[in-house]
Amino acid sequence: AVVAQDIRAIIEPVTREGVDVWLDKDCYEDGETLVIHIKAERDGYLTVYDFTPGGQGTKLFPNPFYPDNRIKGGVEYRIPPAGAPFSIKVDIPSGASAGDEELIWVIVTEKQANLPETGRAPFLAGTAEGLLATQGWWAAAITSFRYGPCEEEPPATTGNKYALLVGVDDYDSLNIPDLLFAVNEISLFDALFQKLGYETKVLTDAQATKGGIKEGIEEWLSKAGAEGTAILVFAGWGLGVEDEDGDEADGQDEVILPADFEPPDEGWITDDELAEWLTDLEVGHIGLILDVPFGGSYCYLYKKGLNSYRLWLPVLPPLSGSPDGMIADLAWRNLLRSDQLVVGMEACHPNEQFWVYEDPEEGLGNWGIFGYYVYRALASGKTNAEKVFNYAQQKVQKLTEKWAERFPDCCPPELECVMHPELDTNGDASDFQF
């Protein structure tokens, strides 16, 4: 039998940027119903294949029940479509074992393509690749799932759940360029965390001062209690700056900028201050989501074009080396208490460009791309912090690699174009449930 790794090696050459595919989870039991999510950059015709661990390929879509496979670019589709007269059920083949992978391969072509219905992996992939060369524009992508038994997600925290959601687009200082995503992002996180059972407090723009954020942590998040969970989400400007007290492994402090920050350095929140505020909380589980351009720069992709924005603070020294993140600094200096489980995830390092995208999904407006995929992971039912991060990290890195190739001039020369989100904890992130 052809193992899953061999199948992936056969198919991988016929992937091509321009379409994304994902599932609701990464493990399915025999007989479970499966939904495939697809979003292409351009209009075209969609074909979906399934490959078993043994190498057998079958066309799932289009099919006699639903032959219309025309899709529009920029719109998310699900297969089966809502109301379709068919479903897709997992049928674990004879001889397969728990943990074996099944692959989903999606292809979008500019022209209607008569691709084969079934076949072994090498034949089917090779035949399809030959046909695709005649189709003009095309794109292809792969996702996978493993066979159960699946480990059940641990139950979400049963204690009190409080979230402080902070977003700053409009800064008091005229010397700081506005952001274009933070308030929108926070409003959508607010609705989502309420659905997840959290009591929420929102601070945006003029409310999101340094004092207001400190008070929100000390008075609002403290209500979660020793058995509860407290979440801090911050979307706004950030920076990597020179360490002044010698307590940083990378020689740099990371700071976030509240609405009342005044250049060059009045009123920012350092990782030292944030650690002090958090360790004073009598809360058992603390989660941080920082959708922050720590490089002081971001690139904005929108429907009509592309712009870049830079936070110019000439007193700041140039960054050197490979700086770590804000959460890593908290964990490295052991500033967090042993009786707290603290998990933090952040969008990028101070030596990386940050990317903002308009309307990644219909009706959702502007997002920092990391915040968007964290949101989508939580909205899809993922509650384990490690799984939420892994989903977002893979999506962000893949997407920004593509943007870096297409729009290299949008990145300042001193910053890397590709985002590498970071997850850090003082314990085990897989033990943290949102």
Secondary structure, DSSP 8 states (H G I E B T S, - for coil): ---HHHHHHHHGGG-BSSEEEEES-SEE-TT-B--EEEEESS-EEEEEEEE-TTSEEEEEESBTTB---EE-TT-EEEES-TT-S---B----TT--TT-EEEEEEEEESS-----SEEEHHHHHHHHHHHHTTSSSEEEEEEEEEESS---------S-EEEEEEE-SS-SSTTS---SSHHHHHHHHHHHHHHTT-EEEEEEGGG--HHHHHHIIIIIGGGG-TTSEEEEEEES-EEEEE-SSS--TTSEEEEE--TT-BTTTBS-EEHHHHHHHHHT---SEEEEEEE--TTSEEEEEETTEEEEEE---TTS----S----HHHHHHHTT-S-TTSEEEEEES--TTB-EEEEE-SSTT--EEEHHHHHHHHHHHTT--BHHHHHHHHHHHHHHHHHHHHHH-GGGS-TTSBSS---EEEESS-GGG-B-
